[in-house]
């Protein structure tokens, strides 16, 4: 037997099984852990002397995190037969737990995820701690799977179909108190009382005798009428399809497993779940989403530098210069995370406007039920407004978020050098200007770095951490750690025009304008992109960002990459006409009504006609190729140029920065799926249009060798 489980007996003939993986921060189910639990259950099945069993974790504030990550990664490339075998293994084990000859109670303190939740659902009772760390979920759909160890059949029998569909198809977690309200757990109590309450519940089970008939009832079909089935599943299917647009098969497969299994005996329902679980493995989406899960975990552990001995500075306070949309958002993110933050702008009016923007961020979260009034108070306690840069004298990090003008920024850096601490870090939120060049005007080039947030700051998770030629490892590690502290995902990028996201976005945005001038309609261009999986099309995106912003960034990047960009006059003409996008009520489209809905505009057609280069029809395939191939080829070039360290950093940057569809696994994983040779063949069809369709040497080498960005196990 292994050493993950420890079985002891306490007063009252009650067994306590403690799950505590040695030398691990969390408990997970691996093949060996499952085998050990099978042995333990085999021993317990022989114990007619026991009055009950309590299962708990030996790790404070952490119950069971779900599957072992290494085995989960291998599962991404499992065959249908292997997937079915994995499901059956869990079913057999949990069926045996559900049939033990005494009442069973799970004592949940901390995260209870995936297979951990499916195990506790097979037990007679569950009690959760009232700690805010306690979260119970079946999150499998988030990585392209469905709960395959009984969750789709047991959860509806415990809390009802409606609530089970909501939890399973969204993958969302519930805390201890909410779980008690749903009936998912018997009660929610302080963690130190879990064993005491578990023993009491076992005595109650014997006194009432309910546990035996409850087990028999649980095995039976749920017995929903045709009307109940039609009502619950018609609404659910519509909701799932609306949110996934058919691109994510797991929620629909989970819904199918629930629908086809709950009116069958439990044993048959579990068999049906196995089939639905295994069927998902015919789709590359499973491997893609599991891959994204692993990238997230890798980035969470990444310090941002190769030298692991480098430690980040301690950041006790932060300053933000600029109270506009970006500056206020950056200040709010730090203050909301409990970091004392000073917001500075040129005058009282600007400062108060910035404070208003900060409060609006939290107010919108309160309205959506994602924050409380206490959160607002906490944020305001951490955020200090000021009109003087002298307020930065004690700040460990100062983030500059002023107008995107290099001369203006560098002039400010010299002023900041007079008030900032010698060891303080100065970070610029620039989206386009060279960090290496601006560093020469900063107080200390080794302590100067790019910290590029994305708009809106409170919703966008990505931060590009841009390393200049003289930026020190300690500075990089400190800003990476600070970004994680404010709940962002940092990706370290070496300095170049546009850095990572905007550099790779330029060919896509530019090609949309070229296609528009060649005769493609705005709707056709945007539709091709949303059908591919993008959240919005490139024309709609430019109107949202602002055509003046887009035009300025385009000019900077076109100058830097003139060999593979095409000068487009349309954007400049729109800016000259004062059509700056949604913020002015007109851009490519006109925006009307209180909700600013897009509408066609004859005035735009007049400007477009002046810029026409052709007038022809395009197929959706051609539009997709023209838009996404240059983006992919530029993404590969960033790897060749050592702008980022890993393919996964490119993929996560584009997923978080521009909404590249996660179900495709990122742009480089999409390349793996299509195949390097096929990409080169597609791009060759458009080489007459310019160098932007020329395959990089890295891609040619991959095509000839069969190498992948993500080698398969």
Secondary structure, 3 states (H helix, E strand, C coil): CCCCEEEEEECCCEEEEEECCCCCCCCCECHHHHHHHHHHHHHHHCCCCCCEEEEEECECCEEECCECHHHHHHHCCCCHHHHHHHHHHHHHHHHHHHCCCCEEEEEECCEEECHHHHHHHCCCEEEEECCCCCEEECCHHHHCCCCCCCHHHHHHHHHCHHHHHHHHHHCCCEEHHHHHHHCCCCEEECHHHHHHHHHHHHHHHHHHCHHHHHHHHHHCCCCCCHHHHHHHHHHHHHHHHHHHCCCCHHHHHHHHHHHHHCCCCHHHHHHHHHHHHHHHHHCHHHHHHHHHHHHHHHHHHCCCCCCCCCCCCCCCEEEEECCCHHHHHHHHHHHHCCCEEEEECCCHHHHHHHHHHHHHHHHHHHHCCCCCHHHHHHHHHHEEEECCHHHHCCCCEEEECCCCCHHHHHHHHHHHCCCCCCCCEEEECCCCCCHHHHHCCCCCHHHEEEEEECCCCCCCCEEEEEECCCCCHHHHHHHHHHHHHCCCEEEEEECCCCCCHHHHHHHHHHHHHHHHHHCCCHHHHHHHHHHHCCCCCHHHHHHHHCHHHHHHHHHHHHHHCHHHCCCCCHHHHHHHCCCCEHHHCECCCEEECCCCEEECCHHHHHHHHHHCCCCCCCCHHHHHHHHHHHHHHHHHHHHHCCCCCCHHHHHHHHHHHHCCCHHHCCHHHHHHHHCHHHHHHHHHCCHHHCHHHCCCHHHHHHHHHCCCCCCCC
